[in-house]
Amino acid sequence: MSEPVNVAIIYYSSTGNVHALATGAAEGARKAGADVRMRRVAELAPDHVVAGKAEWAEHVDSTSDIPEASHDDLTWADAVLLGTPTRFGAMASQLKQFIDTTGPIWEQGLLAGKVYSGFTSTYTNHGGQESTLLSLYNVVYHWGGVIVPPGYTDPVQYELGNPYGTSHISGFGPPTEVHLNTVRHQAARATEIAQALKQARG
């Protein structure tokens, strides 16, 4: 019997949209047989800024029980799904700050050879979804990882149409079941390819 794949879902969410996608990703990975860790990165915004937006403050409070991401989560994982809202066409500073601390484990080669995939949410249509995911994947090039996008590998992909990674538009409301099915497929695909790589390496 093959050894289970370890999948880390590491994300930042301010008001809950990316959190909902991360939850869907965790469901998809588990259904594909993975052991899953769902981790949020630390909130960097000042308390008074967070408190000034009710849904932001409520989300921070309601997800306080989710452990913060650590380097151990990255080294433990065979596959990592990274989620972030768009900030001016790039990943949120909270996720970038976490990534920027990974130099010591990157230097040891501990981030290489893993499967990586990304998902995002923007407020508007054409609000930087693809540029955000591409900026995320630039990190993976440096880590020496294997990028596994969803592509058009399932009929659900034709409903949302982003082969780079699951993308949501928050201005139209919270993630729908189509978004969740898409990110479940993406996570399952990443899990399956990570499993194949793990088996091939013995």
N, C-alpha and C positions, 0 to 999 in steps of 0.2 A: 504494500500500500504506500502511495507516495506521501511524502511529508507535506503538511499544509503550508501554503504560502502566507507570509506575513505581509499585511497591507496597512500602511499608515495613511490616514486621511488628515492632512494638515492644512488648516484654513484660517482665514480671517473674515469676520463678518461683523458689520456694525449694527445693522437693524434686523438681521435674520434671514435674508434671502440666500446668501452663500452658505449659511448654516443649514438651511433646508436642503440645499444641493449636497452638502457634505453628508448629511444624514442619509439621503438617497444613495450616495456613493458607497457608504458603509453597508447599506442593505444589499446592493448589487455585489459587492465583494464577498460578503458573507454567504450569499446564495450560491456564489461560484466556489465556495469551499474554503475561503480565506479566514485566517485569524486576523482580526481588525483592531487597530487602535485609532480612535477618533480624537484629534487633538486640535485645540485652538491656540493661536499665537497670542502673545501678550498684547493688551490694549495699551497704546502709547499716548493717546489723546488725553489732555488734561481733564481732570474730573469735572471742572466747570463747563467744559465744552460738551462732554458727554451728557451731563445733567441738563444742558440747554435744549436737548432734543429728546422728547419723551420716549419715542420708540427705541432710540439708541440706549438710553439708560435702562429701559426695561429689558432689552436683549442682553446687555452686559450682566444684569442681575440674574436673569433666568438661565444663563449658561455658565454661571460661576462654578458649577460642579464638574464641568468638563475640564480634564487636566490640561495644563499648558504644554505645548510641544517642547521637546528636548532633543538634544543630539542623539540620545539613546533611541528615540523613536525612529530616527533616520537610519541608524546603523542596524537596528533590529529588522527593518523592513526589507522585503524583497521587491515590493512595489510601493511607490509613493504617489498619491494624488494630492495636488496642491490647488487650493481654491482661494480666490480673491475677488473682491469687487474691483472695478476699474477706477483708477484715479488719474485723470488726464491722460488716458490711453496707456497706462502702465499699471503694474501691480500696486496694491496699497503699501504704504510705508511700513505698516506693522509686519506684514509678511516679509518684506525686503529686509527689515532689520533682523528678523530671525535668520534668514538666509545668509546675511552678512556675518553672522557669528560662526558659520560652519567651516571657516578656514582650517582649524586644527584637524578636523576629521577628513576634510577634503585632501589635505596634504598627505594623509596616511592612505589615501586611495579607498577610503571606506564608503564613499558615495558612488563609486564607479560600478558599472555593470548592472545596476538596478533598473527597473522599469519606472518611468515617470509619465504622468499625464496631468492635464490641468483643466479647470473649469472656472467660470467667471459670471459676474452679473454687472450690467450697466443700467443707468437710469433711462437712457433713450436708445432707440434703434440706431445702429451705426455709431454707438457711443464709445467705440474703442475696444470692442470684444476681441477681435482677432489680434490687434496690436498688443493687448494685454497678455493674451496667451503666448504670443511669439516672444514677448519680453520674458515671460516665465520660462519658456523653453531655451532661451539664451543661457540661463543659469545651468540647465541640464547639459548643454554642450561642454561647459567648463568642468562639470562634475564627471563627465564621461559616462553619462547614463544613456539608457535606451528609451527614446521618446515613443510612446504608444498613444496616438490620437484615436478618436473613435472612427474617423474616416466616414465612409458610407457603407458600413459593414452590417447594418441592420435597417429594416424598413422605418424604424422610428427616426433614424437620422434624416430621412427625407421630409419629416414633419417640421423640423427646426432648421436643418440645413447648415450646420456648422461642423465641418470635418475636423477643425482644430481642437475642439473641446466643447463640452456643454456650455451654452450661453443663455442667460436669462435677461429680460428687460424689466426692471423693477417698476418702471413708470406705468406698466400695464397690469401691475398687481403682483402678488407673490407667485413663486414657482407653481406651475400646474402639474397635473399628473403626467403630461407629456414631457415636461422638463425632468421630472423625477425618473421616468422610464428611460430617458436619454442618458442621464448620469448613471443610472443603474447598469445600463448596457456598457457604458464607457468603463466603469469600474470592473465589471465582470470580464471585459476584454483584456484590461490591464492585468487582472488576476490570472487569467488563462495563459497569457503570454509569459508572465513571470513564472508560472508553474512549469511551462515548457522549458524555459531557460534553466530553471533550478534542476529539473530532471536531467537535462543534457549535461549539466556540470557534475552530475553524480552526487 
